[in-house]
Amino acid sequence: MPVVKIYTTTVCPYCNAAKNLFKSLGVTYEEINLDNDPDLRTKLSIDNNGWRTVPMIFIGDKFIGGFDDANKLYKNGELSKLLS
């Protein structure tokens, strides 16, 4: 299974929703909090077509988007394919 990384901030309901989605699927993930690292947040934004909001979710090296994107992938069955 590829590594899942979720870049978050402390006060972010969508970050919590993303973490809960992966927990409900039994998927272990690495959480990286961006509260104290604005340089990393800027770099992630530049590297991912200007994406500025959190969560930023990666499966392996692939950026899949935020919670809404992950939830859509889950509902259409694509998330399980990315995780296998």
mmCIF file of the N, C-alpha and C atoms, coordinates in Angstrom:
data_MODEL
# 
_entry.id   MODEL 
# 
loop_
_atom_site.group_PDB 
_atom_site.id 
_atom_site.type_symbol 
_atom_site.label_atom_id 
_atom_site.label_alt_id 
_atom_site.label_comp_id 
_atom_site.label_asym_id 
_atom_site.label_entity_id 
_atom_site.label_seq_id 
_atom_site.pdbx_PDB_ins_code 
_atom_site.Cartn_x 
_atom_site.Cartn_y 
_atom_site.Cartn_z 
_atom_site.occupancy 
_atom_site.B_iso_or_equiv 
_atom_site.pdbx_formal_charge 
_atom_site.auth_seq_id 
_atom_site.auth_comp_id 
_atom_site.auth_asym_id 
_atom_site.auth_atom_id 
_atom_site.pdbx_PDB_model_num 
ATOM 1   N N  . MET A 1 1  ? 0.847   -1.184 0.000  1.00 0.00 ? 1  MET A N  1 
ATOM 2   C CA . MET A 1 1  ? 0.000   0.000  0.000  1.00 0.00 ? 1  MET A CA 1 
ATOM 3   C C  . MET A 1 1  ? 0.889   1.243  0.000  1.00 0.00 ? 1  MET A C  1 
ATOM 4   N N  . PRO A 1 2  ? 0.605   2.201  -0.877 1.00 0.00 ? 2  PRO A N  1 
ATOM 5   C CA . PRO A 1 2  ? 1.410   3.428  -0.903 1.00 0.00 ? 2  PRO A CA 1 
ATOM 6   C C  . PRO A 1 2  ? 1.222   4.250  0.373  1.00 0.00 ? 2  PRO A C  1 
ATOM 7   N N  . VAL A 1 3  ? 2.201   5.076  0.666  1.00 0.00 ? 3  VAL A N  1 
ATOM 8   C CA . VAL A 1 3  ? 2.145   5.952  1.835  1.00 0.00 ? 3  VAL A CA 1 
ATOM 9   C C  . VAL A 1 3  ? 1.147   7.071  1.573  1.00 0.00 ? 3  VAL A C  1 
ATOM 10  N N  . VAL A 1 4  ? 0.295   7.329  2.559  1.00 0.00 ? 4  VAL A N  1 
ATOM 11  C CA . VAL A 1 4  ? -0.661  8.436  2.485  1.00 0.00 ? 4  VAL A CA 1 
ATOM 12  C C  . VAL A 1 4  ? -0.153  9.546  3.398  1.00 0.00 ? 4  VAL A C  1 
ATOM 13  N N  . LYS A 1 5  ? -0.052  10.753 2.847  1.00 0.00 ? 5  LYS A N  1 
ATOM 14  C CA . LYS A 1 5  ? 0.345   11.922 3.631  1.00 0.00 ? 5  LYS A CA 1 
ATOM 15  C C  . LYS A 1 5  ? -0.771  12.947 3.542  1.00 0.00 ? 5  LYS A C  1 
ATOM 16  N N  . ILE A 1 6  ? -1.136  13.486 4.709  1.00 0.00 ? 6  ILE A N  1 
ATOM 17  C CA . ILE A 1 6  ? -2.166  14.522 4.770  1.00 0.00 ? 6  ILE A CA 1 
ATOM 18  C C  . ILE A 1 6  ? -1.542  15.752 5.426  1.00 0.00 ? 6  ILE A C  1 
ATOM 19  N N  . TYR A 1 7  ? -1.425  16.811 4.655  1.00 0.00 ? 7  TYR A N  1 
ATOM 20  C CA . TYR A 1 7  ? -0.909  18.076 5.171  1.00 0.00 ? 7  TYR A CA 1 
ATOM 21  C C  . TYR A 1 7  ? -2.094  18.859 5.723  1.00 0.00 ? 7  TYR A C  1 
ATOM 22  N N  . THR A 1 8  ? -1.973  19.297 6.977  1.00 0.00 ? 8  THR A N  1 
ATOM 23  C CA . THR A 1 8  ? -3.104  19.875 7.697  1.00 0.00 ? 8  THR A CA 1 
ATOM 24  C C  . THR A 1 8  ? -2.715  21.174 8.402  1.00 0.00 ? 8  THR A C  1 
ATOM 25  N N  . THR A 1 9  ? -3.734  21.810 8.976  1.00 0.00 ? 9  THR A N  1 
ATOM 26  C CA . THR A 1 9  ? -3.545  22.854 9.980  1.00 0.00 ? 9  THR A CA 1 
ATOM 27  C C  . THR A 1 9  ? -4.442  22.489 11.155 1.00 0.00 ? 9  THR A C  1 
ATOM 28  N N  . THR A 1 10 ? -4.182  23.109 12.289 1.00 0.00 ? 10 THR A N  1 
ATOM 29  C CA . THR A 1 10 ? -4.898  22.750 13.508 1.00 0.00 ? 10 THR A CA 1 
ATOM 30  C C  . THR A 1 10 ? -6.386  23.067 13.425 1.00 0.00 ? 10 THR A C  1 
ATOM 31  N N  . VAL A 1 11 ? -6.734  24.238 12.907 1.00 0.00 ? 11 VAL A N  1 
ATOM 32  C CA . VAL A 1 11 ? -8.131  24.671 12.886 1.00 0.00 ? 11 VAL A CA 1 
ATOM 33  C C  . VAL A 1 11 ? -8.698  24.460 11.482 1.00 0.00 ? 11 VAL A C  1 
ATOM 34  N N  . CYS A 1 12 ? -8.972  23.202 11.139 1.00 0.00 ? 12 CYS A N  1 
ATOM 35  C CA . CYS A 1 12 ? -9.406  22.888 9.782  1.00 0.00 ? 12 CYS A CA 1 
ATOM 36  C C  . CYS A 1 12 ? -10.386 21.723 9.816  1.00 0.00 ? 12 CYS A C  1 
ATOM 37  N N  . PRO A 1 13 ? -11.685 22.003 9.697  1.00 0.00 ? 13 PRO A N  1 
ATOM 38  C CA . PRO A 1 13 ? -12.662 20.908 9.746  1.00 0.00 ? 13 PRO A CA 1 
ATOM 39  C C  . PRO A 1 13 ? -12.517 19.923 8.588  1.00 0.00 ? 13 PRO A C  1 
ATOM 40  N N  . TYR A 1 14 ? -12.089 20.397 7.427  1.00 0.00 ? 14 TYR A N  1 
ATOM 41  C CA . TYR A 1 14 ? -11.912 19.481 6.296  1.00 0.00 ? 14 TYR A CA 1 
ATOM 42  C C  . TYR A 1 14 ? -10.711 18.559 6.514  1.00 0.00 ? 14 TYR A C  1 
ATOM 43  N N  . CYS A 1 15 ? -9.710  19.039 7.243  1.00 0.00 ? 15 CYS A N  1 
ATOM 44  C CA . CYS A 1 15 ? -8.574  18.180 7.596  1.00 0.00 ? 15 CYS A CA 1 
ATOM 45  C C  . CYS A 1 15 ? -9.053  17.035 8.483  1.00 0.00 ? 15 CYS A C  1 
ATOM 46  N N  . ASN A 1 16 ? -9.881  17.366 9.464  1.00 0.00 ? 16 ASN A N  1 
ATOM 47  C CA . ASN A 1 16 ? -10.428 16.324 10.342 1.00 0.00 ? 16 ASN A CA 1 
ATOM 48  C C  . ASN A 1 16 ? -11.288 15.350 9.557  1.00 0.00 ? 16 ASN A C  1 
ATOM 49  N N  . ALA A 1 17 ? -12.076 15.848 8.625  1.00 0.00 ? 17 ALA A N  1 
ATOM 50  C CA . ALA A 1 17 ? -12.917 14.974 7.802  1.00 0.00 ? 17 ALA A CA 1 
ATOM 51  C C  . ALA A 1 17 ? -12.052 14.036 6.966  1.00 0.00 ? 17 ALA A C  1 
ATOM 52  N N  . ALA A 1 18 ? -10.963 14.546 6.408  1.00 0.00 ? 18 ALA A N  1 
ATOM 53  C CA . ALA A 1 18 ? -10.060 13.710 5.605  1.00 0.00 ? 18 ALA A CA 1 
ATOM 54  C C  . ALA A 1 18 ? -9.425  12.626 6.474  1.00 0.00 ? 18 ALA A C  1 
ATOM 55  N N  . LYS A 1 19 ? -8.955  13.008 7.654  1.00 0.00 ? 19 LYS A N  1 
ATOM 56  C CA . LYS A 1 19 ? -8.343  12.020 8.549  1.00 0.00 ? 19 LYS A CA 1 
ATOM 57  C C  . LYS A 1 19 ? -9.363  10.961 8.938  1.00 0.00 ? 19 LYS A C  1 
ATOM 58  N N  . ASN A 1 20 ? -10.586 11.386 9.220  1.00 0.00 ? 20 ASN A N  1 
ATOM 59  C CA . ASN A 1 20 ? -11.637 10.429 9.584  1.00 0.00 ? 20 ASN A CA 1 
ATOM 60  C C  . ASN A 1 20 ? -11.971 9.489  8.435  1.00 0.00 ? 20 ASN A C  1 
ATOM 61  N N  . LEU A 1 21 ? -11.965 9.987  7.207  1.00 0.00 ? 21 LEU A N  1 
ATOM 62  C CA . LEU A 1 21 ? -12.225 9.134  6.049  1.00 0.00 ? 21 LEU A CA 1 
ATOM 63  C C  . LEU A 1 21 ? -11.186 8.021  5.969  1.00 0.00 ? 21 LEU A C  1 
ATOM 64  N N  . PHE A 1 22 ? -9.918  8.380  6.050  1.00 0.00 ? 22 PHE A N  1 
ATOM 65  C CA . PHE A 1 22 ? -8.868  7.367  5.943  1.00 0.00 ? 22 PHE A CA 1 
ATOM 66  C C  . PHE A 1 22 ? -8.884  6.420  7.144  1.00 0.00 ? 22 PHE A C  1 
ATOM 67  N N  . LYS A 1 23 ? -9.161  6.947  8.343  1.00 0.00 ? 23 LYS A N  1 
ATOM 68  C CA . LYS A 1 23 ? -9.291  6.075  9.520  1.00 0.00 ? 23 LYS A CA 1 
ATOM 69  C C  . LYS A 1 23 ? -10.410 5.068  9.320  1.00 0.00 ? 23 LYS A C  1 
ATOM 70  N N  . SER A 1 24 ? -11.546 5.524  8.790  1.00 0.00 ? 24 SER A N  1 
ATOM 71  C CA . SER A 1 24 ? -12.696 4.630  8.599  1.00 0.00 ? 24 SER A CA 1 
ATOM 72  C C  . SER A 1 24 ? -12.386 3.516  7.608  1.00 0.00 ? 24 SER A C  1 
ATOM 73  N N  . LEU A 1 25 ? -11.421 3.758  6.728  1.00 0.00 ? 25 LEU A N  1 
ATOM 74  C CA . LEU A 1 25 ? -11.010 2.752  5.745  1.00 0.00 ? 25 LEU A CA 1 
ATOM 75  C C  . LEU A 1 25 ? -9.869  1.879  6.267  1.00 0.00 ? 25 LEU A C  1 
ATOM 76  N N  . GLY A 1 26 ? -9.425  2.160  7.485  1.00 0.00 ? 26 GLY A N  1 
ATOM 77  C CA . GLY A 1 26 ? -8.319  1.400  8.061  1.00 0.00 ? 26 GLY A CA 1 
ATOM 78  C C  . GLY A 1 26 ? -6.975  1.731  7.443  1.00 0.00 ? 26 GLY A C  1 
ATOM 79  N N  . VAL A 1 27 ? -6.877  2.922  6.865  1.00 0.00 ? 27 VAL A N  1 
ATOM 80  C CA . VAL A 1 27 ? -5.645  3.340  6.188  1.00 0.00 ? 27 VAL A CA 1 
ATOM 81  C C  . VAL A 1 27 ? -4.802  4.177  7.150  1.00 0.00 ? 27 VAL A C  1 
ATOM 82  N N  . THR A 1 28 ? -3.571  3.749  7.333  1.00 0.00 ? 28 THR A N  1 
ATOM 83  C CA . THR A 1 28 ? -2.628  4.514  8.135  1.00 0.00 ? 28 THR A CA 1 
ATOM 84  C C  . THR A 1 28 ? -2.101  5.668  7.285  1.00 0.00 ? 28 THR A C  1 
ATOM 85  N N  . TYR A 1 29 ? -1.992  6.834  7.885  1.00 0.00 ? 29 TYR A N  1 
ATOM 86  C CA . TYR A 1 29 ? -1.508  8.004  7.154  1.00 0.00 ? 29 TYR A CA 1 
ATOM 87  C C  . TYR A 1 29 ? -0.519  8.764  8.016  1.00 0.00 ? 29 TYR A C  1 
ATOM 88  N N  . GLU A 1 30 ? 0.292   9.568  7.355  1.00 0.00 ? 30 GLU A N  1 
ATOM 89  C CA . GLU A 1 30 ? 1.205   10.464 8.041  1.00 0.00 ? 30 GLU A CA 1 
ATOM 90  C C  . GLU A 1 30 ? 0.600   11.861 7.982  1.00 0.00 ? 30 GLU A C  1 
ATOM 91  N N  . GLU A 1 31 ? 0.450   12.483 9.137  1.00 0.00 ? 31 GLU A N  1 
ATOM 92  C CA . GLU A 1 31 ? -0.075  13.852 9.181  1.00 0.00 ? 31 GLU A CA 1 
ATOM 93  C C  . GLU A 1 31 ? 1.081   14.826 9.346  1.00 0.00 ? 31 GLU A C  1 
ATOM 94  N N  . ILE A 1 32 ? 1.111   15.827 8.486  1.00 0.00 ? 32 ILE A N  1 
ATOM 95  C CA . ILE A 1 32 ? 2.121   16.877 8.569  1.00 0.00 ? 32 ILE A CA 1 
ATOM 96  C C  . ILE A 1 32 ? 1.388   18.193 8.799  1.00 0.00 ? 32 ILE A C  1 
ATOM 97  N N  . ASN A 1 33 ? 1.575   18.771 9.989  1.00 0.00 ? 33 ASN A N  1 
ATOM 98  C CA . ASN A 1 33 ? 0.905   20.017 10.343 1.00 0.00 ? 33 ASN A CA 1 
ATOM 99  C C  . ASN A 1 33 ? 1.713   21.195 9.800  1.00 0.00 ? 33 ASN A C  1 
ATOM 100 N N  . LEU A 1 34 ? 1.029   22.076 9.080  1.00 0.00 ? 34 LEU A N  1 
ATOM 101 C CA . LEU A 1 34 ? 1.683   23.215 8.427  1.00 0.00 ? 34 LEU A CA 1 
ATOM 102 C C  . LEU A 1 34 ? 1.583   24.517 9.221  1.00 0.00 ? 34 LEU A C  1 
ATOM 103 N N  . ASP A 1 35 ? 1.021   24.470 10.421 1.00 0.00 ? 35 ASP A N  1 
ATOM 104 C CA . ASP A 1 35 ? 0.840   25.696 11.202 1.00 0.00 ? 35 ASP A CA 1 
ATOM 105 C C  . ASP A 1 35 ? 2.132   26.492 11.364 1.00 0.00 ? 35 ASP A C  1 
ATOM 106 N N  . ASN A 1 36 ? 3.221   25.809 11.617 1.00 0.00 ? 36 ASN A N  1 
ATOM 107 C CA . ASN A 1 36 ? 4.481   26.499 11.904 1.00 0.00 ? 36 ASN A CA 1 
ATOM 108 C C  . ASN A 1 36 ? 5.492   26.394 10.773 1.00 0.00 ? 36 ASN A C  1 
ATOM 109 N N  . ASP A 1 37 ? 5.008   26.064 9.578  1.00 0.00 ? 37 ASP A N  1 
ATOM 110 C CA . ASP A 1 37 ? 5.936   25.920 8.450  1.00 0.00 ? 37 ASP A CA 1 
ATOM 111 C C  . ASP A 1 37 ? 5.364   26.557 7.180  1.00 0.00 ? 37 ASP A C  1 
ATOM 112 N N  . PRO A 1 38 ? 5.251   27.892 7.162  1.00 0.00 ? 38 PRO A N  1 
ATOM 113 C CA . PRO A 1 38 ? 4.690   28.559 5.982  1.00 0.00 ? 38 PRO A CA 1 
ATOM 114 C C  . PRO A 1 38 ? 5.523   28.340 4.719  1.00 0.00 ? 38 PRO A C  1 
ATOM 115 N N  . ASP A 1 39 ? 6.830   28.129 4.875  1.00 0.00 ? 39 ASP A N  1 
ATOM 116 C CA . ASP A 1 39 ? 7.674   27.885 3.697  1.00 0.00 ? 39 ASP A CA 1 
ATOM 117 C C  . ASP A 1 39 ? 7.301   26.571 3.020  1.00 0.00 ? 39 ASP A C  1 
ATOM 118 N N  . LEU A 1 40 ? 7.047   25.537 3.812  1.00 0.00 ? 40 LEU A N  1 
ATOM 119 C CA . LEU A 1 40 ? 6.633   24.252 3.243  1.00 0.00 ? 40 LEU A CA 1 
ATOM 120 C C  . LEU A 1 40 ? 5.274   24.392 2.575  1.00 0.00 ? 40 LEU A C  1 
ATOM 121 N N  . ARG A 1 41 ? 4.366   25.127 3.201  1.00 0.00 ? 41 ARG A N  1 
ATOM 122 C CA . ARG A 1 41 ? 3.042   25.323 2.606  1.00 0.00 ? 41 ARG A CA 1 
ATOM 123 C C  . ARG A 1 41 ? 3.158   26.031 1.251  1.00 0.00 ? 41 ARG A C  1 
ATOM 124 N N  . THR A 1 42 ? 4.010   27.036 1.176  1.00 0.00 ? 42 THR A N  1 
ATOM 125 C CA . THR A 1 42 ? 4.228   27.749 -0.086 1.00 0.00 ? 42 THR A CA 1 
ATOM 126 C C  . THR A 1 42 ? 4.829   26.822 -1.133 1.00 0.00 ? 42 THR A C  1 
ATOM 127 N N  . LYS A 1 43 ? 5.819   26.020 -0.739 1.00 0.00 ? 43 LYS A N  1 
ATOM 128 C CA . LYS A 1 43 ? 6.445   25.081 -1.673 1.00 0.00 ? 43 LYS A CA 1 
ATOM 129 C C  . LYS A 1 43 ? 5.420   24.073 -2.191 1.00 0.00 ? 43 LYS A C  1 
ATOM 130 N N  . LEU A 1 44 ? 4.591   23.532 -1.299 1.00 0.00 ? 44 LEU A N  1 
ATOM 131 C CA . LEU A 1 44 ? 3.558   22.579 -1.719 1.00 0.00 ? 44 LEU A CA 1 
ATOM 132 C C  . LEU A 1 44 ? 2.600   23.226 -2.706 1.00 0.00 ? 44 LEU A C  1 
ATOM 133 N N  . SER A 1 45 ? 2.242   24.471 -2.442 1.00 0.00 ? 45 SER A N  1 
ATOM 134 C CA . SER A 1 45 ? 1.335   25.188 -3.332 1.00 0.00 ? 45 SER A CA 1 
ATOM 135 C C  . SER A 1 45 ? 1.951   25.355 -4.719 1.00 0.00 ? 45 SER A C  1 
ATOM 136 N N  . ILE A 1 46 ? 3.191   25.768 -4.760 1.00 0.00 ? 46 ILE A N  1 
ATOM 137 C CA . ILE A 1 46 ? 3.879   25.963 -6.041 1.00 0.00 ? 46 ILE A CA 1 
ATOM 138 C C  . ILE A 1 46 ? 3.996   24.640 -6.791 1.00 0.00 ? 46 ILE A C  1 
ATOM 139 N N  . ASP A 1 47 ? 4.343   23.584 -6.070 1.00 0.00 ? 47 ASP A N  1 
ATOM 140 C CA . ASP A 1 47 ? 4.545   22.274 -6.695 1.00 0.00 ? 47 ASP A CA 1 
ATOM 141 C C  . ASP A 1 47 ? 3.247   21.628 -7.170 1.00 0.00 ? 47 ASP A C  1 
ATOM 142 N N  . ASN A 1 48 ? 2.105   22.113 -6.685 1.00 0.00 ? 48 ASN A N  1 
ATOM 143 C CA . ASN A 1 48 ? 0.823   21.470 -6.997 1.00 0.00 ? 48 ASN A CA 1 
ATOM 144 C C  . ASN A 1 48 ? -0.163  22.447 -7.627 1.00 0.00 ? 48 ASN A C  1 
ATOM 145 N N  . ASN A 1 49 ? 0.312   23.129 -8.649 1.00 0.00 ? 49 ASN A N  1 
ATOM 146 C CA . ASN A 1 49 ? -0.518  24.013 -9.478 1.00 0.00 ? 49 ASN A CA 1 
ATOM 147 C C  . ASN A 1 49 ? -1.234  25.102 -8.695 1.00 0.00 ? 49 ASN A C  1 
ATOM 148 N N  . GLY A 1 50 ? -0.596  25.619 -7.656 1.00 0.00 ? 50 GLY A N  1 
ATOM 149 C CA . GLY A 1 50 ? -1.157  26.732 -6.914 1.00 0.00 ? 50 GLY A CA 1 
ATOM 150 C C  . GLY A 1 50 ? -2.180  26.358 -5.858 1.00 0.00 ? 50 GLY A C  1 
ATOM 151 N N  . TRP A 1 51 ? -2.325  25.071 -5.560 1.00 0.00 ? 51 TRP A N  1 
ATOM 152 C CA . TRP A 1 51 ? -3.272  24.629 -4.529 1.00 0.00 ? 51 TRP A CA 1 
ATOM 153 C C  . TRP A 1 51 ? -2.869  25.266 -3.214 1.00 0.00 ? 51 TRP A C  1 
ATOM 154 N N  . ARG A 1 52 ? -3.783  25.990 -2.566 1.00 0.00 ? 52 ARG A N  1 
ATOM 155 C CA . ARG A 1 52 ? -3.423  26.746 -1.367 1.00 0.00 ? 52 ARG A CA 1 
ATOM 156 C C  . ARG A 1 52 ? -4.147  26.288 -0.113 1.00 0.00 ? 52 ARG A C  1 
ATOM 157 N N  . THR A 1 53 ? -5.169  25.468 -0.266 1.00 0.00 ? 53 THR A N  1 
ATOM 158 C CA . THR A 1 53 ? -5.967  25.098 0.898  1.00 0.00 ? 53 THR A CA 1 
ATOM 159 C C  . THR A 1 53 ? -5.517  23.761 1.474  1.00 0.00 ? 53 THR A C  1 
ATOM 160 N N  . VAL A 1 54 ? -5.898  23.535 2.713  1.00 0.00 ? 54 VAL A N  1 
ATOM 161 C CA . VAL A 1 54 ? -5.667  22.250 3.362  1.00 0.00 ? 54 VAL A CA 1 
ATOM 162 C C  . VAL A 1 54 ? -7.021  21.586 3.596  1.00 0.00 ? 54 VAL A C  1 
ATOM 163 N N  . PRO A 1 55 ? -7.032  20.282 3.652  1.00 0.00 ? 55 PRO A N  1 
ATOM 164 C CA . PRO A 1 55 ? -5.883  19.392 3.599  1.00 0.00 ? 55 PRO A CA 1 
ATOM 165 C C  . PRO A 1 55 ? -5.338  19.258 2.187  1.00 0.00 ? 55 PRO A C  1 
ATOM 166 N N  . MET A 1 56 ? -4.067  18.915 2.125  1.00 0.00 ? 56 MET A N  1 
ATOM 167 C CA . MET A 1 56 ? -3.422  18.516 0.875  1.00 0.00 ? 56 MET A CA 1 
ATOM 168 C C  . MET A 1 56 ? -3.112  17.036 1.049  1.00 0.00 ? 56 MET A C  1 
ATOM 169 N N  . ILE A 1 57 ? -3.716  16.202 0.217  1.00 0.00 ? 57 ILE A N  1 
ATOM 170 C CA . ILE A 1 57 ? -3.613  14.754 0.399  1.00 0.00 ? 57 ILE A CA 1 
ATOM 171 C C  . ILE A 1 57 ? -2.797  14.148 -0.735 1.00 0.00 ? 57 ILE A C  1 
ATOM 172 N N  . PHE A 1 58 ? -1.819  13.347 -0.348 1.00 0.00 ? 58 PHE A N  1 
ATOM 173 C CA . PHE A 1 58 ? -0.971  12.634 -1.296 1.00 0.00 ? 58 PHE A CA 1 
ATOM 174 C C  . PHE A 1 58 ? -1.089  11.139 -1.045 1.00 0.00 ? 58 PHE A C  1 
ATOM 175 N N  . ILE A 1 59 ? -1.190  10.385 -2.117 1.00 0.00 ? 59 ILE A N  1 
ATOM 176 C CA . ILE A 1 59 ? -1.104  8.930  -2.040 1.00 0.00 ? 59 ILE A CA 1 
ATOM 177 C C  . ILE A 1 59 ? 0.127   8.557  -2.849 1.00 0.00 ? 59 ILE A C  1 
ATOM 178 N N  . GLY A 1 60 ? 1.139   8.061  -2.149 1.00 0.00 ? 60 GLY A N  1 
ATOM 179 C CA . GLY A 1 60 ? 2.441   7.897  -2.788 1.00 0.00 ? 60 GLY A CA 1 
ATOM 180 C C  . GLY A 1 60 ? 2.934   9.274  -3.184 1.00 0.00 ? 60 GLY A C  1 
ATOM 181 N N  . ASP A 1 61 ? 3.361   9.428  -4.406 1.00 0.00 ? 61 ASP A N  1 
ATOM 182 C CA . ASP A 1 61 ? 3.826   10.732 -4.895 1.00 0.00 ? 61 ASP A CA 1 
ATOM 183 C C  . ASP A 1 61 ? 2.728   11.519 -5.589 1.00 0.00 ? 61 ASP A C  1 
ATOM 184 N N  . LYS A 1 62 ? 1.520   10.965 -5.631 1.00 0.00 ? 62 LYS A N  1 
ATOM 185 C CA . LYS A 1 62 ? 0.423   11.588 -6.383 1.00 0.00 ? 62 LYS A CA 1 
ATOM 186 C C  . LYS A 1 62 ? -0.416  12.492 -5.476 1.00 0.00 ? 62 LYS A C  1 
ATOM 187 N N  . PHE A 1 63 ? -0.531  13.745 -5.862 1.00 0.00 ? 63 PHE A N  1 
ATOM 188 C CA . PHE A 1 63 ? -1.397  14.693 -5.163 1.00 0.00 ? 63 PHE A CA 1 
ATOM 189 C C  . PHE A 1 63 ? -2.822  14.456 -5.630 1.00 0.00 ? 63 PHE A C  1 
ATOM 190 N N  . ILE A 1 64 ? -3.720  14.122 -4.689 1.00 0.00 ? 64 ILE A N  1 
ATOM 191 C CA . ILE A 1 64 ? -5.103  13.848 -5.097 1.00 0.00 ? 64 ILE A CA 1 
ATOM 192 C C  . ILE A 1 64 ? -6.044  15.003 -4.801 1.00 0.00 ? 64 ILE A C  1 
ATOM 193 N N  . GLY A 1 65 ? -5.581  16.023 -4.071 1.00 0.00 ? 65 GLY A N  1 
ATOM 194 C CA . GLY A 1 65 ? -6.428  17.172 -3.777 1.00 0.00 ? 65 GLY A CA 1 
ATOM 195 C C  . GLY A 1 65 ? -6.741  17.259 -2.300 1.00 0.00 ? 65 GLY A C  1 
ATOM 196 N N  . GLY A 1 66 ? -7.942  17.767 -1.998 1.00 0.00 ? 66 GLY A N  1 
ATOM 197 C CA . GLY A 1 66 ? -8.372  17.939 -0.622 1.00 0.00 ? 66 GLY A CA 1 
ATOM 198 C C  . GLY A 1 66 ? -9.420  16.914 -0.228 1.00 0.00 ? 66 GLY A C  1 
ATOM 199 N N  . PHE A 1 67 ? -10.143 17.215 0.850  1.00 0.00 ? 67 PHE A N  1 
ATOM 200 C CA . PHE A 1 67 ? -11.138 16.265 1.339  1.00 0.00 ? 67 PHE A CA 1 
ATOM 201 C C  . PHE A 1 67 ? -12.223 15.988 0.313  1.00 0.00 ? 67 PHE A C  1 
ATOM 202 N N  . ASP A 1 68 ? -12.766 17.030 -0.306 1.00 0.00 ? 68 ASP A N  1 
ATOM 203 C CA . ASP A 1 68 ? -13.841 16.808 -1.283 1.00 0.00 ? 68 ASP A CA 1 
ATOM 204 C C  . ASP A 1 68 ? -13.382 15.882 -2.404 1.00 0.00 ? 68 ASP A C  1 
ATOM 205 N N  . ASP A 1 69 ? -12.147 16.050 -2.838 1.00 0.00 ? 69 ASP A N  1 
ATOM 206 C CA . ASP A 1 69 ? -11.600 15.201 -3.902 1.00 0.00 ? 69 ASP A CA 1 
ATOM 207 C C  . ASP A 1 69 ? -11.452 13.757 -3.425 1.00 0.00 ? 69 ASP A C  1 
ATOM 208 N N  . ALA A 1 70 ? -10.916 13.580 -2.219 1.00 0.00 ? 70 ALA A N  1 
ATOM 209 C CA . ALA A 1 70 ? -10.748 12.231 -1.668 1.00 0.00 ? 70 ALA A CA 1 
ATOM 210 C C  . ALA A 1 70 ? -12.098 11.562 -1.465 1.00 0.00 ? 70 ALA A C  1 
ATOM 211 N N  . ASN A 1 71 ? -13.068 12.317 -0.978 1.00 0.00 ? 71 ASN A N  1 
ATOM 212 C CA . ASN A 1 71 ? -14.401 11.763 -0.743 1.00 0.00 ? 71 ASN A CA 1 
ATOM 213 C C  . ASN A 1 71 ? -15.066 11.357 -2.058 1.00 0.00 ? 71 ASN A C  1 
ATOM 214 N N  . LYS A 1 72 ? -14.890 12.167 -3.085 1.00 0.00 ? 72 LYS A N  1 
ATOM 215 C CA . LYS A 1 72 ? -15.430 11.836 -4.408 1.00 0.00 ? 72 LYS A CA 1 
ATOM 216 C C  . LYS A 1 72 ? -14.780 10.553 -4.938 1.00 0.00 ? 72 LYS A C  1 
ATOM 217 N N  . LEU A 1 73 ? -13.451 10.446 -4.787 1.00 0.00 ? 73 LEU A N  1 
ATOM 218 C CA . LEU A 1 73 ? -12.747 9.232  -5.209 1.00 0.00 ? 73 LEU A CA 1 
ATOM 219 C C  . LEU A 1 73 ? -13.243 8.016  -4.429 1.00 0.00 ? 73 LEU A C  1 
ATOM 220 N N  . TYR A 1 74 ? -13.513 8.213  -3.138 1.00 0.00 ? 74 TYR A N  1 
ATOM 221 C CA . TYR A 1 74 ? -14.040 7.122  -2.311 1.00 0.00 ? 74 TYR A CA 1 
ATOM 222 C C  . TYR A 1 74 ? -15.411 6.675  -2.828 1.00 0.00 ? 74 TYR A C  1 
ATOM 223 N N  . LYS A 1 75 ? -16.281 7.637  -3.074 1.00 0.00 ? 75 LYS A N  1 
ATOM 224 C CA . LYS A 1 75 ? -17.651 7.313  -3.497 1.00 0.00 ? 75 LYS A CA 1 
ATOM 225 C C  . LYS A 1 75 ? -17.699 6.651  -4.867 1.00 0.00 ? 75 LYS A C  1 
ATOM 226 N N  . ASN A 1 76 ? -16.771 6.982  -5.765 1.00 0.00 ? 76 ASN A N  1 
ATOM 227 C CA . ASN A 1 76 ? -16.810 6.363  -7.097 1.00 0.00 ? 76 ASN A CA 1 
ATOM 228 C C  . ASN A 1 76 ? -15.897 5.140  -7.215 1.00 0.00 ? 76 ASN A C  1 
ATOM 229 N N  . GLY A 1 77 ? -15.288 4.733  -6.090 1.00 0.00 ? 77 GLY A N  1 
ATOM 230 C CA . GLY A 1 77 ? -14.494 3.512  -6.072 1.00 0.00 ? 77 GLY A CA 1 
ATOM 231 C C  . GLY A 1 77 ? -13.052 3.660  -6.506 1.00 0.00 ? 77 GLY A C  1 
ATOM 232 N N  . GLU A 1 78 ? -12.653 4.867  -6.866 1.00 0.00 ? 78 GLU A N  1 
ATOM 233 C CA . GLU A 1 78 ? -11.285 5.079  -7.346 1.00 0.00 ? 78 GLU A CA 1 
ATOM 234 C C  . GLU A 1 78 ? -10.260 5.141  -6.214 1.00 0.00 ? 78 GLU A C  1 
ATOM 235 N N  . LEU A 1 79 ? -10.695 5.553  -5.022 1.00 0.00 ? 79 LEU A N  1 
ATOM 236 C CA . LEU A 1 79 ? -9.753  5.684  -3.914 1.00 0.00 ? 79 LEU A CA 1 
ATOM 237 C C  . LEU A 1 79 ? -9.139  4.336  -3.559 1.00 0.00 ? 79 LEU A C  1 
ATOM 238 N N  . SER A 1 80 ? -9.955  3.297  -3.524 1.00 0.00 ? 80 SER A N  1 
ATOM 239 C CA . SER A 1 80 ? -9.424  1.967  -3.183 1.00 0.00 ? 80 SER A CA 1 
ATOM 240 C C  . SER A 1 80 ? -8.397  1.511  -4.213 1.00 0.00 ? 80 SER A C  1 
ATOM 241 N N  . LYS A 1 81 ? -8.584  1.880  -5.468 1.00 0.00 ? 81 LYS A N  1 
ATOM 242 C CA . LYS A 1 81 ? -7.605  1.525  -6.509 1.00 0.00 ? 81 LYS A CA 1 
ATOM 243 C C  . LYS A 1 81 ? -6.280  2.247  -6.279 1.00 0.00 ? 81 LYS A C  1 
ATOM 244 N N  . LEU A 1 82 ? -6.364  3.522  -5.890 1.00 0.00 ? 82 LEU A N  1 
ATOM 245 C CA . LEU A 1 82 ? -5.143  4.283  -5.631 1.00 0.00 ? 82 LEU A CA 1 
ATOM 246 C C  . LEU A 1 82 ? -4.393  3.757  -4.409 1.00 0.00 ? 82 LEU A C  1 
ATOM 247 N N  . LEU A 1 83 ? -5.139  3.187  -3.470 1.00 0.00 ? 83 LEU A N  1 
ATOM 248 C CA . LEU A 1 83 ? -4.538  2.701  -2.233 1.00 0.00 ? 83 LEU A CA 1 
ATOM 249 C C  . LEU A 1 83 ? -3.971  1.293  -2.352 1.00 0.00 ? 83 LEU A C  1 
ATOM 250 N N  . SER A 1 84 ? -4.294  0.603  -3.437 1.00 0.00 ? 84 SER A N  1 
ATOM 251 C CA . SER A 1 84 ? -3.825  -0.789 -3.559 1.00 0.00 ? 84 SER A CA 1 
ATOM 252 C C  . SER A 1 84 ? -2.494  -0.891 -4.274 1.00 0.00 ? 84 SER A C  1 
# 
